[in-house]
């Protein structure tokens, strides 16, 4: 790849490249490189959360701590052979079947005759273009919510807090397929799992969009680096890096995206959280007190908002207060709340508590792939609900971090009847499942 002269003035666009043991150095010798080998770390597809200071093939031999300090939200990173033995979590036919379901978010993007078109699913198999047709892309969002293999893949990225992890999207494309040059407002790992895709990126300042299109395409795309990614290769992009990926033949890419709420969203939702709980710091009596205006004079302009009312509300808002505990409570409940499209599947024939306990002592329990469980120093949060941590803190935090409790751990836990009763309740709701592996 030959960078143009503009790249010299854009130091953030220069991408470090991590290599595996394959002879890829020559292929990208003109790109900015770092002398490292992804083969220095073991690749363990079924491993749990990466140890913060352990080198990982997933990150090109970097430890998660090194990656977070050097690259996260700072600059792109290309990793050759991040998962050298990668297999697509779903086959093409399985992905098409998923796109035909009402509860799954899917989109079809075509670029036929140089014209962009966007359609929203669900899509029956006969509603998709022919596989022989060039330049179309099927995007399926939240695949980790519907498939255990996709869930296992996204768990490889839990060195970033769960509160920031959003979902795994799978992009299937025929030759020439893509979604146009664009930028994302969030961090993303682009993992090639089948076929090849050519990526071009640039750290341009002009992020204006082409008018009149059904999707967000940059009006002026100025790439300064370019690579072809093969199965197992991965590209990390921080927010606002312009990029364009074009399929070279039939291909499939997994995008691991991260949640990035805006300041406005967090502020509005936090204030709503306080109001909903009646916990604005003004006291219960003041909160229920009705507006009174015994000094309101007669008016000549009845449609004018009374200045006295404005003054009164200003005085009320000035008294609104909150604590760090209020903020933590809001974040835990808000960030663990399932997306509106998520529906849990309770067992058709649930076990009673005694049978559930016996089964769990043999097989353990695990969080359902749709469940989100977080915690802080005071409370734990499961699917938008909050409860205080007590003597069961150790078990609940372990379940949240590991997303499962093994059979041996459950045997010890089963001595706490209140805890087994709580887990049984979650099992009946479909929030946890019996067994350590789906």
C-alpha positions as CSV (number, residue, x, y, z in Angstrom):
1,X,0.0,0.0,0.0
2,X,1.4,3.4,-1.0
3,X,0.2,6.3,1.2
4,X,-0.2,9.6,-0.6
5,X,1.4,12.8,0.6
6,X,-1.7,13.7,2.7
7,X,-1.0,10.8,5.0
8,X,2.3,12.4,6.1
9,X,0.3,15.2,7.8
10,X,-2.2,12.9,9.4
11,X,-0.3,10.9,12.0
12,X,-3.4,9.4,13.5
13,X,-4.3,7.7,10.2
14,X,-1.1,5.7,10.1
15,X,-2.0,2.2,11.1
16,X,0.2,-0.1,13.0
17,X,0.1,-3.6,11.5
18,X,0.5,-6.8,13.7
19,X,1.5,-9.9,11.8
20,X,1.0,-13.6,12.4
21,X,3.6,-16.1,11.3
22,X,2.5,-15.9,7.6
23,X,4.7,-14.1,5.2
24,X,2.6,-11.0,5.0
25,X,5.3,-8.4,5.6
26,X,6.2,-8.1,1.9
27,X,2.5,-7.7,0.9
28,X,2.2,-4.6,3.1
29,X,5.8,-3.4,3.3
30,X,4.9,0.1,2.4
31,X,2.4,0.5,5.2
32,X,3.4,1.6,8.7
33,X,4.4,-1.5,10.7
34,X,5.3,-2.6,14.1
35,X,7.8,-5.5,14.4
36,X,5.6,-8.0,16.2
37,X,4.2,-11.5,15.6
38,X,0.6,-12.6,16.5
39,X,2.0,-16.1,16.7
40,X,3.7,-15.2,20.0
41,X,0.3,-15.8,21.9
42,X,-1.8,-18.9,22.0
43,X,-5.1,-18.8,20.1
44,X,-7.8,-20.3,22.2
45,X,-11.3,-19.8,20.6
46,X,-13.1,-21.2,23.6
47,X,-11.2,-19.2,26.3
48,X,-13.0,-16.8,28.6
49,X,-12.1,-13.2,29.2
50,X,-8.6,-12.4,28.3
51,X,-6.2,-11.6,31.2
52,X,-5.4,-7.9,31.0
53,X,-1.6,-8.3,30.9
54,X,-1.3,-11.5,28.9
55,X,-0.2,-11.2,25.2
56,X,-3.0,-12.3,22.9
57,X,-3.0,-13.4,19.2
58,X,-6.4,-11.7,19.0
59,X,-4.5,-8.4,19.4
60,X,-1.4,-9.2,17.4
61,X,0.7,-10.2,20.4
62,X,-0.4,-7.2,22.5
63,X,-2.0,-7.6,25.9
64,X,-5.4,-6.1,26.4
65,X,-3.8,-3.5,28.6
66,X,-1.4,-2.5,25.9
67,X,-4.1,-2.3,23.3
68,X,-6.3,-0.2,25.5
69,X,-3.6,2.3,26.4
70,X,-2.0,2.6,22.9
71,X,-4.9,2.2,20.4
72,X,-8.4,2.2,22.0
73,X,-10.2,5.4,20.9
74,X,-6.8,6.7,19.6
75,X,-5.8,5.1,16.3
76,X,-6.5,2.2,14.0
77,X,-4.8,-1.2,14.2
78,X,-4.6,-3.9,11.5
79,X,-4.0,-7.4,12.9
80,X,-3.0,-10.2,10.5
81,X,-4.0,-13.6,11.7
82,X,-5.9,-12.4,14.7
83,X,-7.9,-15.7,14.5
84,X,-6.0,-17.8,12.1
85,X,-8.4,-20.8,12.4
86,X,-11.6,-18.7,12.3
87,X,-14.8,-20.2,11.0
88,X,-17.8,-18.1,10.2
89,X,-20.2,-18.3,13.2
90,X,-23.1,-18.9,10.8
91,X,-23.2,-20.3,7.3
92,X,-24.7,-18.2,4.5
93,X,-28.0,-20.2,4.6
94,X,-28.2,-19.8,8.4
95,X,-27.7,-16.1,8.1
96,X,-30.4,-15.8,5.5
97,X,-32.8,-17.8,7.7
98,X,-32.0,-15.4,10.6
99,X,-32.7,-12.4,8.3
100,X,-36.2,-13.8,7.7
101,X,-37.2,-13.5,11.4
102,X,-39.4,-10.7,12.6
103,X,-37.4,-10.1,15.8
104,X,-34.1,-9.8,14.0
105,X,-32.9,-6.5,12.6
106,X,-31.6,-6.9,9.0
107,X,-30.9,-4.6,6.1
108,X,-30.3,-5.1,2.4
109,X,-28.0,-2.6,0.6
110,X,-27.6,-2.7,-3.1
111,X,-25.5,-0.7,-5.5
112,X,-26.9,-1.6,-8.9
113,X,-26.2,0.6,-11.8
114,X,-24.3,3.0,-9.5
115,X,-27.5,3.7,-7.4
116,X,-27.6,3.1,-3.7
117,X,-30.8,1.4,-2.3
118,X,-31.6,0.4,1.2
119,X,-34.4,-2.0,2.4
120,X,-35.3,-3.2,5.9
121,X,-36.1,-6.8,6.7
122,X,-37.3,-9.3,7.4
123,X,-36.4,-10.9,4.1
124,X,-37.7,-14.2,2.8
125,X,-35.1,-16.2,0.8
126,X,-36.8,-15.3,-2.5
127,X,-36.7,-11.6,-1.6
128,X,-32.9,-11.5,-1.7
129,X,-31.0,-10.8,-5.0
130,X,-29.5,-13.8,-6.8
131,X,-26.1,-15.0,-5.5
132,X,-24.8,-14.4,-9.0
133,X,-25.8,-10.7,-8.8
134,X,-22.9,-8.4,-7.9
135,X,-22.7,-5.5,-5.5
136,X,-25.3,-6.3,-2.8
137,X,-24.9,-6.7,1.0
138,X,-27.0,-8.2,3.7
139,X,-26.5,-6.9,7.2
140,X,-27.8,-8.8,10.2
141,X,-27.6,-7.0,13.5
142,X,-27.3,-8.5,17.0
143,X,-26.5,-12.0,15.8
144,X,-25.0,-12.7,19.3
145,X,-28.5,-12.5,20.7
146,X,-29.7,-15.4,18.5
147,X,-26.8,-17.8,18.1
148,X,-24.4,-19.3,20.7
149,X,-21.5,-19.4,18.3
150,X,-21.8,-15.7,17.7
151,X,-22.1,-15.1,21.4
152,X,-18.9,-17.1,22.0
153,X,-17.1,-15.0,19.4
154,X,-18.1,-11.6,20.9
155,X,-17.1,-12.8,24.4
156,X,-13.5,-12.8,23.1
157,X,-13.7,-9.0,23.3
158,X,-14.7,-8.7,26.9
159,X,-11.5,-7.0,27.8
160,X,-13.6,-3.9,27.2
161,X,-16.3,-3.4,29.8
162,X,-19.7,-5.1,29.2
163,X,-21.3,-1.7,29.7
164,X,-19.7,-0.6,26.4
165,X,-20.2,-3.8,24.4
166,X,-23.1,-3.5,21.9
167,X,-23.4,-6.4,19.5
168,X,-22.0,-8.5,16.7
169,X,-23.2,-7.7,13.2
170,X,-22.6,-10.1,10.3
171,X,-22.2,-8.6,6.8
172,X,-22.6,-11.0,3.9
173,X,-21.7,-9.6,0.4
174,X,-21.4,-10.7,-3.1
175,X,-18.5,-9.6,-5.3
176,X,-18.2,-5.8,-5.2
177,X,-20.7,-5.5,-2.3
178,X,-20.3,-2.8,0.3
179,X,-22.1,-0.1,2.1
180,X,-20.2,2.9,0.7
181,X,-17.5,5.0,2.3
182,X,-18.7,6.1,5.7
183,X,-17.7,6.6,9.3
184,X,-19.0,5.2,12.6
185,X,-19.5,7.1,15.8
186,X,-18.3,4.2,17.9
187,X,-15.4,1.8,18.1
188,X,-15.5,-1.3,15.9
189,X,-13.5,-4.5,15.2
190,X,-13.9,-5.7,11.6
191,X,-13.1,-9.4,11.6
192,X,-13.0,-11.2,8.2
193,X,-14.5,-14.7,8.6
194,X,-15.0,-15.8,5.0
195,X,-13.6,-14.7,1.6
196,X,-11.8,-11.4,1.1
197,X,-12.6,-7.7,1.6
198,X,-10.6,-4.7,0.5
199,X,-10.6,-1.9,3.1
200,X,-9.6,1.7,2.5
201,X,-9.4,4.1,5.4
202,X,-8.6,7.7,6.1
203,X,-8.6,10.1,9.1
204,X,-10.1,13.0,7.1
205,X,-11.7,15.9,8.7
206,X,-14.4,16.4,6.1
207,X,-17.2,14.0,7.2
208,X,-20.0,15.6,5.2
209,X,-22.5,13.2,3.7
210,X,-23.7,12.9,0.2
211,X,-27.2,14.4,0.0
212,X,-30.3,12.5,-1.2
213,X,-29.1,9.0,-0.4
214,X,-31.0,6.4,1.7
215,X,-27.8,5.6,3.7
216,X,-25.0,7.6,5.1
217,X,-22.2,7.8,2.5
218,X,-19.4,10.3,2.6
219,X,-19.5,13.0,0.0
220,X,-15.7,13.3,-0.3
221,X,-13.8,10.1,0.6
222,X,-10.0,10.6,0.9
223,X,-8.4,7.2,1.8
224,X,-4.7,7.1,2.6
225,X,-4.3,3.4,3.5
226,X,-5.5,0.2,1.9
227,X,-5.4,-3.6,2.5
228,X,-7.1,-6.8,1.6
229,X,-8.3,-8.7,4.6
230,X,-8.5,-12.5,4.5
231,X,-10.1,-14.9,6.9
232,X,-8.7,-14.4,10.4
233,X,-7.5,-10.9,9.7
234,X,-9.0,-8.0,11.8
235,X,-9.1,-4.2,11.6
236,X,-9.8,-2.1,14.6
237,X,-11.1,1.4,14.0
238,X,-11.8,4.1,16.6
239,X,-14.7,6.5,16.1
240,X,-14.8,8.9,13.1
241,X,-12.3,7.1,10.9
242,X,-13.6,7.1,7.4
243,X,-13.6,3.6,5.8
244,X,-14.9,1.7,2.9
245,X,-14.9,-2.1,2.5
246,X,-15.5,-3.8,-0.8
247,X,-16.0,-7.6,-1.2
248,X,-13.6,-9.3,-3.5
249,X,-15.8,-12.3,-4.4
250,X,-18.3,-13.7,-2.0
251,X,-17.4,-12.8,1.6
252,X,-18.6,-12.5,5.2
253,X,-17.4,-10.0,7.8
254,X,-18.2,-9.8,11.6
255,X,-18.4,-6.3,13.1
256,X,-18.0,-6.2,16.8
257,X,-19.5,-2.8,17.8
258,X,-19.5,-0.8,21.0
259,X,-22.1,1.3,22.6
260,X,-21.4,5.1,22.7
261,X,-24.3,7.0,24.2
262,X,-24.3,10.7,23.7
263,X,-24.0,13.2,26.5
264,X,-27.6,14.3,25.7
265,X,-28.9,10.8,25.9
266,X,-27.2,10.1,29.2
267,X,-28.4,13.4,30.7
268,X,-32.0,13.0,29.6
269,X,-32.2,9.4,30.7
270,X,-30.6,10.1,34.1
271,X,-33.1,12.9,34.8
272,X,-35.9,10.6,33.8
273,X,-34.5,8.0,36.1
274,X,-34.5,10.4,39.0
275,X,-38.1,11.6,38.2
276,X,-39.4,8.1,37.8
277,X,-38.1,7.1,41.2
278,X,-39.3,10.4,42.8
279,X,-35.7,10.8,44.0
280,X,-34.7,14.4,43.0
281,X,-33.3,15.4,46.4
282,X,-36.1,17.8,47.1
283,X,-37.9,15.5,49.6
284,X,-41.1,13.5,49.2
285,X,-43.4,16.3,50.4
286,X,-41.9,18.9,48.1
287,X,-42.1,16.4,45.1
288,X,-45.9,16.1,45.5
289,X,-46.6,19.7,46.3
290,X,-48.8,21.4,43.7
291,X,-48.1,24.7,42.0
292,X,-49.7,27.7,43.7
293,X,-49.7,31.3,42.5
294,X,-51.7,33.4,45.1
295,X,-49.9,36.6,43.9
296,X,-50.7,36.1,40.2
297,X,-52.3,39.3,38.8
298,X,-54.9,39.5,36.1
299,X,-53.3,39.5,32.7
300,X,-53.9,41.4,29.5
301,X,-52.0,38.8,27.3
302,X,-53.4,35.4,28.4
303,X,-51.3,33.4,26.0
304,X,-48.0,34.6,27.5
305,X,-46.2,32.1,29.8
306,X,-46.3,33.6,33.3
307,X,-42.9,34.9,34.5
308,X,-43.9,33.7,38.0
309,X,-44.2,30.2,36.7
310,X,-40.8,30.4,35.1
311,X,-39.3,31.7,38.3
312,X,-41.0,28.9,40.4
313,X,-39.7,26.1,38.2
314,X,-36.2,27.6,38.3
315,X,-36.3,27.5,42.1
316,X,-37.4,23.9,42.0
317,X,-34.7,22.8,39.6
318,X,-32.0,24.6,41.6
319,X,-32.8,22.2,44.5
320,X,-32.5,19.0,42.5
321,X,-29.5,17.0,43.7
322,X,-28.1,13.5,43.4
323,X,-25.3,11.4,44.7
324,X,-22.7,9.1,43.1
325,X,-24.9,6.2,44.2
326,X,-27.8,7.7,42.1
327,X,-25.5,7.9,39.1
328,X,-24.3,4.3,39.5
329,X,-27.9,3.1,40.0
330,X,-28.9,4.8,36.8
331,X,-26.0,3.5,34.7
332,X,-26.4,-0.1,36.0
333,X,-30.1,-0.2,35.2
334,X,-29.9,1.7,31.9
335,X,-26.9,-0.1,30.4
336,X,-28.2,-3.5,31.4
337,X,-31.7,-2.9,30.0
338,X,-32.3,-5.2,27.0
339,X,-33.0,-3.7,23.6
340,X,-36.7,-3.3,22.8
341,X,-36.6,-6.1,20.3
342,X,-35.2,-8.6,22.9
343,X,-37.7,-11.3,24.0
344,X,-36.6,-14.0,26.5
345,X,-37.8,-17.6,26.1
346,X,-38.8,-19.2,29.4
347,X,-38.6,-23.0,29.5
348,X,-41.8,-24.6,28.0
349,X,-41.8,-27.1,30.9
350,X,-39.9,-25.5,33.7
351,X,-38.3,-27.6,36.4
352,X,-39.5,-27.0,40.0
353,X,-36.9,-25.6,42.4
354,X,-35.7,-29.0,43.7
355,X,-35.3,-30.5,40.2
356,X,-33.6,-27.3,39.0
357,X,-31.1,-27.5,41.9
358,X,-30.3,-31.1,41.1
359,X,-29.8,-30.4,37.5
360,X,-27.6,-27.4,38.2
361,X,-25.4,-29.3,40.6
362,X,-24.6,-31.7,37.7
363,X,-24.3,-29.2,34.9
364,X,-24.0,-25.7,36.3
365,X,-25.8,-22.6,35.1
366,X,-25.1,-19.9,32.6
367,X,-26.6,-16.5,31.8
368,X,-28.8,-16.6,28.7
369,X,-27.0,-15.1,25.7
370,X,-29.6,-12.2,25.7
371,X,-29.0,-11.4,29.4
372,X,-26.9,-8.4,30.5
373,X,-25.6,-8.5,34.1
374,X,-23.5,-5.7,35.6
375,X,-22.5,-4.7,39.1
376,X,-20.8,-2.0,41.2
377,X,-19.7,-1.9,44.8
378,X,-23.3,-1.6,46.1
379,X,-25.6,-3.4,43.7
380,X,-26.0,-5.7,40.8
381,X,-28.1,-5.1,37.7
382,X,-29.7,-7.8,35.6
383,X,-31.7,-6.9,32.5
384,X,-32.6,-3.5,33.8
385,X,-33.4,-4.5,37.4
386,X,-31.4,-3.5,40.4
387,X,-30.8,-5.3,43.7
388,X,-28.4,-4.7,46.6
389,X,-25.4,-7.0,47.0
390,X,-25.2,-8.8,50.3
391,X,-23.7,-12.0,51.5
392,X,-24.2,-13.4,48.0
393,X,-21.9,-10.7,46.5
394,X,-19.1,-13.2,45.6
395,X,-21.4,-15.5,43.7
396,X,-23.3,-12.8,41.8
397,X,-20.1,-10.9,40.8
398,X,-18.6,-14.2,39.6
399,X,-21.7,-15.0,37.6
400,X,-21.6,-11.6,36.0
401,X,-17.9,-11.7,35.1
402,X,-17.8,-15.4,34.0
403,X,-21.4,-15.5,32.7
404,X,-21.6,-19.0,34.1
405,X,-21.2,-21.0,37.4
406,X,-19.8,-24.4,37.1
407,X,-21.3,-27.5,38.7
408,X,-18.8,-27.6,41.5
409,X,-19.4,-23.9,42.3
410,X,-23.1,-24.5,42.3
411,X,-22.9,-27.3,44.7
412,X,-21.3,-24.9,47.2
413,X,-23.8,-22.2,46.3
414,X,-26.8,-24.5,46.8
415,X,-26.3,-24.4,50.5
416,X,-27.6,-20.8,50.4
417,X,-31.3,-21.5,49.9
418,X,-32.1,-17.8,49.1
419,X,-29.6,-17.8,46.3
420,X,-30.9,-21.0,44.7
421,X,-34.4,-19.7,44.9
422,X,-33.3,-16.5,43.2
423,X,-31.5,-18.4,40.4
424,X,-34.6,-20.6,40.0
425,X,-36.7,-17.5,39.5
426,X,-34.3,-16.3,36.8
427,X,-34.4,-19.7,35.2
428,X,-38.2,-19.6,35.0
429,X,-37.9,-16.1,33.4
430,X,-35.5,-17.4,30.7
431,X,-32.7,-15.2,32.1
432,X,-30.4,-18.1,32.9
433,X,-30.1,-21.6,31.5
434,X,-29.0,-24.9,33.0
435,X,-25.6,-26.0,31.7
436,X,-22.3,-24.3,31.2
437,X,-22.2,-24.4,27.4
438,X,-25.0,-23.6,25.0
